[in-house]
């Protein structure tokens, strides 16, 4: 594979004590994508390097196995998939526009419930509550007004 032109398309560097790890997404000249996990650590006055390559056809199985190990170790991962959430809430995780903020303020002042606002704004109820809080509007304020 040394004579095949490889293009790095994404990299993530993680420093863990005396080790530095790189997660590199690469693409070969023929378009095949693969993951390279590299570790570099200082050994005396030099560095020791190790790496593992996982090819595109094995990435799904690798990810599943890695996630199982993380779960076993008690490392929490996101319990959701943005695409799945967006099936129910199409605007989930999108930035709120100034116009939406104004509409949200009006809806809140008119007494519209969070679940109805979530449907209208196509966002999760938790996102509506979070935005109301950011806009310094809360159910307590509504009750005292």
C-alpha positions as CSV (number, residue, x, y, z in Angstrom):
1,X,0.0,0.0,0.0
2,X,3.1,2.2,0.1
3,X,2.8,3.2,-3.5
4,X,-0.9,4.1,-3.3
5,X,-1.6,7.8,-2.9
6,X,-3.4,8.4,0.4
7,X,-5.3,11.5,1.4
8,X,-6.1,12.4,4.9
9,X,-9.7,13.6,5.1
10,X,-10.1,14.0,8.9
11,X,-8.0,13.8,12.0
12,X,-8.5,13.9,15.7
13,X,-5.6,14.1,18.1
14,X,-5.9,12.9,21.7
15,X,-3.2,13.5,24.2
16,X,-3.3,11.0,27.0
17,X,-0.4,11.4,29.5
18,X,2.8,10.5,27.8
19,X,1.0,9.1,24.7
20,X,-0.5,10.9,21.8
21,X,-3.1,9.2,19.7
22,X,-4.4,10.1,16.3
23,X,-7.6,9.0,14.7
24,X,-7.2,9.6,11.0
25,X,-9.8,9.1,8.3
26,X,-8.0,8.6,5.0
27,X,-9.0,7.9,1.5
28,X,-7.0,5.9,-1.1
29,X,-6.5,7.0,-4.7
30,X,-9.3,4.6,-5.7
31,X,-11.7,6.2,-3.2
32,X,-11.6,3.6,-0.5
33,X,-11.9,5.1,2.9
34,X,-10.3,3.7,6.1
35,X,-9.4,4.6,9.6
36,X,-5.8,4.7,11.0
37,X,-5.4,4.7,14.7
38,X,-1.8,5.8,15.6
39,X,-0.1,6.0,19.0
40,X,3.1,7.8,19.6
41,X,4.9,7.8,22.9
42,X,8.2,9.0,24.1
43,X,10.7,6.3,24.9
44,X,13.9,7.9,26.2
45,X,15.2,10.3,23.6
46,X,13.1,8.9,20.7
47,X,9.5,8.0,20.0
48,X,7.8,4.7,19.6
49,X,5.0,4.5,17.0
50,X,2.2,1.9,16.6
51,X,-0.7,2.0,14.3
52,X,-3.8,0.0,13.3
53,X,-5.7,0.3,10.1
54,X,-9.4,-0.5,9.8
55,X,-10.8,-0.6,6.3
56,X,-14.2,0.7,5.3
57,X,-15.8,-2.7,5.0
58,X,-15.0,-3.4,8.7
59,X,-15.7,-0.1,10.3
60,X,-19.3,-0.9,11.3
61,X,-18.2,-4.1,13.2
62,X,-15.2,-2.2,14.7
63,X,-17.5,0.6,15.9
64,X,-20.0,-1.9,17.4
65,X,-17.2,-3.8,19.3
66,X,-15.6,-0.5,20.5
67,X,-19.0,0.7,21.8
68,X,-19.5,-2.6,23.7
69,X,-16.2,-2.2,25.4
70,X,-17.0,1.4,26.3
71,X,-20.3,0.4,27.8
72,X,-18.6,-2.4,29.8
73,X,-16.1,0.2,31.1
74,X,-19.0,2.5,32.1
75,X,-18.2,5.1,29.5
76,X,-21.4,6.8,28.4
77,X,-22.0,7.5,24.7
78,X,-24.7,9.6,23.2
79,X,-27.9,7.5,23.5
80,X,-29.4,9.1,20.4
81,X,-28.7,9.5,16.7
82,X,-29.4,13.0,15.3
83,X,-30.9,11.6,12.2
84,X,-33.3,9.5,14.2
85,X,-34.3,12.4,16.4
86,X,-34.9,14.6,13.3
87,X,-37.4,12.1,12.0
88,X,-39.7,13.3,14.8
89,X,-38.2,16.8,15.3
90,X,-36.9,18.1,11.9
91,X,-35.2,21.1,13.3
92,X,-33.5,19.3,16.2
93,X,-30.0,20.6,17.0
94,X,-30.3,23.5,14.6
95,X,-29.4,27.0,15.7
96,X,-32.3,29.1,16.7
97,X,-32.9,32.1,14.5
98,X,-33.8,35.6,15.9
99,X,-37.3,35.2,14.3
100,X,-37.8,31.9,16.1
101,X,-36.7,33.5,19.4
102,X,-39.4,36.2,19.0
103,X,-42.0,33.7,18.1
104,X,-41.0,31.6,21.1
105,X,-41.3,34.6,23.4
106,X,-44.7,35.4,22.1
107,X,-45.9,31.8,22.4
108,X,-44.6,31.7,26.0
109,X,-46.4,35.0,26.9
110,X,-49.6,33.7,25.3
111,X,-49.4,30.6,27.6
112,X,-48.7,28.0,24.9
113,X,-47.5,24.8,26.5
114,X,-44.0,23.4,25.9
115,X,-45.2,20.3,24.1
116,X,-47.3,22.5,21.7
117,X,-44.3,24.8,21.2
118,X,-42.1,21.7,20.5
119,X,-44.5,20.6,17.7
120,X,-44.7,24.1,16.3
121,X,-40.9,24.7,16.3
122,X,-40.2,21.1,15.2
123,X,-37.8,20.7,18.2
124,X,-37.6,18.5,21.2
125,X,-39.4,19.7,24.3
126,X,-36.1,19.8,26.2
127,X,-34.7,22.2,23.5
128,X,-37.7,24.5,23.9
129,X,-37.3,24.5,27.7
130,X,-33.5,25.2,27.3
131,X,-34.2,28.0,24.9
132,X,-36.8,29.6,27.2
133,X,-34.2,29.4,30.0
134,X,-31.6,31.1,27.8
135,X,-34.1,33.8,27.0
136,X,-34.6,34.2,30.7
137,X,-38.2,32.9,30.6
138,X,-39.2,30.2,33.0
139,X,-42.5,28.7,34.2
140,X,-42.1,30.5,37.5
141,X,-41.9,33.8,35.7
142,X,-45.0,32.9,33.7
143,X,-46.9,32.0,36.9
144,X,-46.0,35.3,38.7
145,X,-46.7,37.5,35.7
